[in-house]
Structures are given as structure tokens and as C-alpha cells.
Amino acid sequence: MENIELAEKIITYLTDKKAENIILIDIRKKVDYADFLIICSAHSTKHTQGLSEFVIYEMEKLGIKPIGIEGIELGQWIIIDYDTVIVHIFYEPIRKIYALEELWGDFPSLKKLHLESFHFQE
């Protein structure tokens, strides 16, 4: 699976489970450890945990396992590392504190996703 296809699939799963304020950031030209960051929010820590568990489960059905998972126990900031795509699932108040997308502000944000469907366009 191509890296962007992987990102699109993950975004679809996040959208299906009502993740909020989904952002995809293209970091291919700036760093060598990943191609894309996905950042999204959830309305509770249970929601963050549910989102992460759903993404992990659905990706494993496709034969794709994360190389690392952090933060699932507390559910405030969960990171799922799929090598080329890194997923950050925040409990909304925590996302505001860390403002991760602002740290990547000079990188192209491919799309703020408030749509029912997503298709990557360069």
C-alpha cells in the first residue's frame, strides 16, 4: 500500500468513528522518519481510545500493524506509528495545550478535513 493510500485509509477510519478536526500534514520533504502526520481530536478520553483501537483493528485486518503505540492507557494523546504515517489522536483540551499542528506550521497541510470523504490532491 502506498503511503498516501495508507493515510487515506486511516483518515477514513477516523472519520467513520467521528474524529474531529482531522488534519493531514505532508512532511516528506522535511524529515526522513515519516511521510505524513495525521492529527485529530476526540470529545473524550474514551473516544480517543475507541478511535485508536478501531484504527489498529481495521489496519490489522489489512495485514498492517503499527510499529509503536503510546498513550492508549490514559487516552489524552495517543500516537500510533505506522512508520511512514504517524497518527496523533488528542483529547481536544490536550490538543489545544500542545498545538502540535502549529509546530509544523511551515509544512503544507494537505487538507483540513471536515468532509465526509477525503481524496488526496497534491
Secondary structure, DSSP 8 states (H G I E B T S, - for coil): --HHHHHHHHHHHHHHTT-EEEEEEE-TTT-SS-SEEEEEEESSHHHHHHHHHHHHHHHHHTT---SEEESTTT-SEEEEE-SSEEEEEEEHHHHHHH-HHHHTTTS-EEEEE-SSS-----
